[in-house]
Amino acid sequence: MRRFLTHLLALAVLGFGTAAFAQSDVQNDQKDARKDRRDLNKDRKDINQDQRDLNKDRADRNKDQRDINRDRKDLNRDRRDLRNDQKDCKAGDKADCKDVSKDRKDIANDKRDLNKDRADRNKDQRDINHDRRDLHKDRKDARADRKDLRRDRRDIHKDKQGK
């Protein structure tokens, strides 16, 4: 009888030890799952922010491209005016001779505007490329967090089942 009670007591101690270990393992897995959920939510926020940034940068780039097109039209119009004024000045029209210098200044200003708009467009394109890379990295992180969360849930389930 004493041997039976000793075995029963040893079995109970081992059983409680295993149950306590399993309980702490479940708690650790739940803690990991909470952390992964937080990380996943942060990644989702980052993804949304990067998408908004990307949309703004694309709109800026398109606006700069429209400005470039307008500047090209203005430049071509001013060049046409300059040619006409030079031709009229050679024909003897003194008013068009004064207009030639004004047209040259307009052309210089249009060239300056065109270069500024091109630089802005290129800067916006660099921003777009940077935001696209960030978005890709954030999506990759979110994918990894979803995998980790799935693994943690599976571990919790296994620990609760006692396997």
C-alpha positions, 0 to 999 in steps of 0.5 A: 500500500505504501508503494502504491501511495508513493507511486501515486504521489510521484505521478501526481507531482509529475502531472502537476509539474507538466501542467504548470510547464504547459500553462507557462508555455501557453502564456508565453505563446499568448504573449508572443501572439499579442506582440505579433498582432501589435506588430501586424497592426503597426505594419498595416498603418505603415502600409496605409501611410506609404500608400497615401504618400505614394498617391500624393507623390504621383499627383505631384509628379503628374502636376509637374508634368502638366507644368512642363507641357505648359512651359514647352508650349509657352517657350514655343509660342515665344520663339515663334513670336521672336522669329516673327518680330525679327522678320518684321524688324528686318522689314523695317518695323521699329516697334517689333525691334523693341519687342525682340528683347522682350521676347528673348527675356520671355524665352529665358524665363520659360527655360528657367521655369521648364528646368525647375519643373523638370527638377521637381518632376524628377524629385517626385519620381525619386520619392515615388520610387522610395515610397514603393520600396518602403511599401514593399518592405512593409508588406513583407514585414506584414506577411512575416507577422501573419506567419508568426501569428499563425504559428503562435496560434497553432502552438497555443492550440497544441499546448492546450490539447496537451500534445 
